[in-house]
Amino acid sequence: MKILHTADWHLGKRLDRFSRLEEQILVMEEIIGIADEEDIDLVLVAGDLFDNFNPGVEAVELFYKTLKRLSQNGKRPVIAISGNHDSPNLINAPDPLARECGIILIGHPNAEIMPLGTEYFKISNSKEGFIELNIESIDFPVRILHTPFANEIRLKEYFGENKEEEINKVLSETWKHLANQFCDDSGVNLLAAHLYMNKRGSEILEEPEGEKPIKIGNADLIYSDSIPDQIQYTALGHLHGFQNIGTAEKPVIYSSSPLCYSFSEAGQKKYVSIIEAVPGKAVIWKKKVLKNGRALVRKTFTSVEDTVQWLHENPNTFIELTLESETFLTADERKRIYQSHNGIVHLIPRVKIRETVEIEEQQINLNQDIGALFKDYFKSKNGGQEANEELMNLFNEILNA
């Protein structure tokens, strides 16, 4: 069978003042196309479906239309779990309608999915945190351990653990119990989770810039050695860069977000993961690159001319722009830069400190003109840089007001 794993859609997310909805529509269309081209049997969406607990109408509409098309109107099962950006209750709310379309939405980590059957597949077994699927075109069952995001308090509340226990132990024992009970070599065994997971002894993976953090210290860090041996593939969500923290034989994959959502992701390629699986054998997997979306770029220039030229040559980008110069930007220069490009998210002027200028210590004469005082103060704080005429005009305007 073939499985598509994707995560961290963050539908409705903005980049500062810029909407990303048009890009999200295109990349959702691309994911649907990949699922159809690859003849996928099962889709896993590993959390952070939306960017916040109360997504806008357009984001919600895009979400349900995408899932319906991924499910091929009920022919292909789609399983989507909530992440730390999602409201579990919102994800669970449309469940009866979604089930009619072959879509299984899981908001809480202790969820027990009610049995369902469509013309093309059925849930043949279900426990808290576990489902077994029988798909008409596949002659073996598919078992899925599912763990949507929950904070430490909620996890311990759900699983009834002593507050002294570590989350790692809670999940390890829960997964092991389910795997020992249901996951033998007669079916394909998967785990889908939205967690901050790392390989024990490895360097701690960084959460994306602007991401709501899951890890506070190391108490909330889950280690990949907690995954039961029976699991052939683990589909993770939360980190936005594609990476395998497992092994080639038993991959533990962050499939990446479909778009670059912060400048810490500048230059990253985005992917979905495609898995071929049969019972009792190592899976075969590959990453499929996603091509839609504006690139995020961090650039530094030393002249306005070079800046404007690059902006004209790279229109389909969002840019964090740093401009190093000897003097502060004038209003006309700022206007020219912004008129050259419609995707400037941040413009950071950086005035070079004049290392050769030595400011002599002197006693301040408080009786001198306040404009002269301001000039001396500005010069002392900016490495000898003189306040330009525009800045002095602004100072005088504020003073006169």
N, C-alpha and C positions, 0 to 999 in steps of 0.2 A: 504494500500500500504506500501511497505518497501523502505526505503531510506538509502543510505550509505553516510556518511559525512566524508571527509578526507581533510587535508590541509598541507601546509608548506612542500611540497616535496623537495624543494631546489635542484632540479636535477642539477648535475654538481658541487655541493659543495665539497670542499676539507677540510681536517683537517690538517692544516699546510702543510707539503709536501705530505700527503697521499691522494690519490684519494679514493672517496667513491662510485664510479660508480658501481663496482661489487655488493656491498651491496644494492645499490639502485635498481639494476636490480632484485635482489632476493625479496626485499620487495614490489616492484611493482607487481611482480608475485604473492606474497602472498595476496595483496589487491584484485587483479583480482579474485583469488581463493575464497576469502571471499564473494565477490559480487555474484559469481555464486552459491556458497553453500547456501547463505542466500536467494537466489532468489530475488535479489534486483530489484526494478522497476525504480529507479532514483538515479544517483550518483551526489553529489555536491562536488566540489573541491574548497576550500575557500582561494585560493591565495598563493603567493610565490611558483609558479609552478617551476620556475628556481631560481638559486642562484644569478644571475646577469643579467644585461640588455642585454648582448651579450653572451649567453650560447654557449658552444662548440657543434660541430656537433653530438657527441655521446649523449649528454644530450637531444638535440632537438629530435633526433631519438627515444630515449627511451620514451620521453613525448608522441609523436604522436602514437607510437606503443601501449603504455599503454592505452591511451584514446580510441583507436580503439577497443582494446580487451574488455575494460570496457563497451563499447557501444554495444558489440556483433554485430558488423558490421551494426549498425543502429537500432537494435531492442530495445535497452535500452537508453533513453536519458541521456547524461552526460553534466553537466553544470560546466564550470571552469571559475573562475574570476581571475583577476590579483591581485598581492600583491605588497608590497613596494619594493620587489627585482626584480619585473618583468617590462619589457618595455610594456606599454599598446599597442603600435603600433605593436610590435612583436606578442603579443597574438592575436590581431585582424587580422593580415595579412592573415592567412590561412583559414579565416572564410568560404568562399564559398565551399572549399574542405571538411572542417570539417563538415559542415552542411549536406553534402551528407551521412556522416557516423553517423548522429544523435548526433554530438558533437556541443555544443553551447559555444563559447569562447567569453568572455566579458572583454574588456580591460579598458574601461572608465566608470566612475560612472554615466554618463548621457546617456549611450548607449540605443538606441532603436533598438531592434532586429527585423530584417525583418521577415515577416511571412514565415514559412516553413512547409512542410508536407512530411512525409515519410509514408511508408506502415504501420508503427507501432505507430506513434504519430505525433502530429502537434502542432504548436504554434497558438492558436486560438485568442489571444489578446496580444498586446504589446504596451507599452508606455515607455518613458524614465525612466529607473530604474525598470521596471516591465515586466514580461512575465506571460502568462497563458498557461499551457500545457494540452492537452487532450491525454492521453495514451490509446491505444486500449484496453488493458487488465484491465483498471481501469474505473469504471463507475461514476467518479466525476472528476472535473478539479483540477489541481495543480497550485496554484499561488505562484510566487516567486518574492519578492523584492530583487534586487541585487545591491550591492554597492562595486565594486572593490576599491582598495586603491587609494586615491588621497591625496596629501598634502593640507595644508590649503589654499594656493593660488589657486590651481587648483579646489578644491571643491567650493570655493566661485565664481570662474570664471564660472564653469559649472552651478551652481545653481543661478547665478545672484544675490547674496546677497550683502548687504552692508558690507564693510570690517570691520565694527564695530561688526558685528554679530558673535557669537560664533558658531563654527562648530557643537556643540551639538544641538543648536537650529535649525541650517540649516537642519541637518539630521532628527531631530525629526519631524519637520513640513513637510518635503518631504515625509518621510515614512508614517506619519499619513494621508496625503492627498491621497496617493496611496492606503493605506489600506481601508480608508473610501469609496473610489471609486470602488474598485475591490474585496475586501476580505470579503465575507460573509460566513455564516455557510454551504453553499452548496458545498464548496470545501476545500481542504487542503491548509493552508496558511503558507508559509515559508519565512524566511529572510536569505540571504547569504551575508556575508560581510567580508572584510579584514580590520579590524580596531583595535585600542587599546581601548578596552572597559572594563569597570569596574562597579561593583555594587556601587551605591552611598552610601557613608558612610563607605565603607569597606576599608581595607588596600590596598594600591596601589600595583597592581601585577607587578612583575619585568619582564622586557623584557629579552630574552635569551642573554647570553654572546656572543658577536660577531655579534648580530643581528643589522641591520640598525635600529636605533631608530625611532619610530613614535612619541612618546610623548616627547615634549619639554615643561617642566613645566607641567601645567594642561590644557593649552589652547587646546591641541589636544586630550584630553581625552573624550571619549564618554561614557555616562552612560547608563546602561541597561534599566533604566526607560524611555528611549526615544523610545523603541520598542513598536509599537502599540499593543493594547490588542488583536487584531484579530490574531496576529502571534502565531502559535502553537509551532514552533521550530525555533531557530536561530542558523545557522551554521557559526561559526567564524573561521578566520585564523589570525595568527601572533604570539601568544604565543605558545611555544613548549611543554608545559605540559598540559595533559588532565585536564579540570576543567569545572564545571558548575557554571556560575555566575548568573544564573537565579534561577528558582524554579524547584521542581520536576514536577509540572504540566506544566510549560512553560519554558523548559530548554533553556539556552543560553550557548552554548557549544564551547569551544576550544577543537578540537578533537586531538590535539598534532601533532607534526611532526612524520614521520614514522621511523626515526632514531634519535639517540642522536647525535647532531651536534656540541656541545661544552661541555667543562668539567663542566660548570654550570648545565648541564643536567645529569651528572654522576649518575648512579643508577636509573634513571627514566625508567618506563615501557612506551611503546608507544602503541597507540590504533587507531582504527577507531570507529566511532559512528554508530550504527545501530538503525534506528527509524521506528516504526510502527505507521501509522497515518491514521485516518479517519476524515471526516468533523465534526466539532462541538464538538469534544471531546479532552481531554488531550492525548498527544502522549505517547506511551510506548517506552522507549529507553534503550539501553545497550551499554557498551563499550566492544569492542572485541580486545584482546591483540594481538600485532604483535610480532612475534618471531624471525624475521631475523635481522641481523646486529650485528656488534661487539660491545660489551659493552665498555663504557668509564669509566675508573677507575682512581681515585686519591688515591695514596698510599704513605705512609711515612715509611721509614725503617731507622735502625740505624747501619746496617752492610751490607757489600757487599754480604756476604754469604747468608743472609736471602733474600736479593733483588733478587739474581740470582735464588734461589730456587723457590720463588714465580713466577718469570717470566717464568720459565720452566713449572710450574703447571698451568699457565693461558695464553695459547698462543693466544686464540681468543679474544683479548682485544686491545684497544688503552689505553695507560697509561700516566698519568702525574705523574712522579716519583720524590719524594723528598727524598734525602739521607742525614740524619743528622749524622755527625761524628766529631771526635776530630781533624782530619786533613783533608786537601784538597785532593780530589780524584787525583790519579795518572793517567797518560795516559793509563797504562795497566789495571787499574780498570775500567776506562770508556769503554775501548775496550771490556773487558769481559762482562760488563753489556749490551752493545749494541748488542753483538753477541748472547746473551741469548734470545733475543726477537725481533720480526720484527715490533712491534707496539709502540715503545717508542716515544711519540710525544715531550715530554719535560723531560729533566733530570735536576733537580734543586739541586745542592749541597748546603747544609746548615751546615756551621762549627759552632759548639757550642762555645759560648763565655765562656771563663774561668773566672767565677765570682770571684774566689779566688785570681787571679793574680792582683796585684796592680802595676800600672805603675807609677814610680816615675817621677815627673816633673824634667827635667834637661835641662840645656842650651845646645843647639845643637852646636857641634863643626863642622863647615863647612869645616874644613881642613882635616877631616878624610876621609878614602876611601869611594867612592860613593856606593860601595856594602854594606858597613857597615851602611851608611846612609839609604839605602833602607831597610835593615833588621830592623833597629830601627823604621822607618816609618811604615812598614808593621805590626810590632808587636804592635805599638801604636793604629793602626786602627782596629785591629782584636783581641782585648781582650787578648793580650799576646801571641797569636798564632805565632809560628816561621814560617818563609817562608821555605818551603821544598826545597830539592836539585833541583827538576824539575823546580820550579818557579825561583830559582836563575839562573839556566842555561838559561832559557828564557830571564830573565832580562839582563844577560851578552851578549846574542846573539843580543838583540835589541840595547844595548849600543855599541857594536862593529860595528853594521851596520851603 
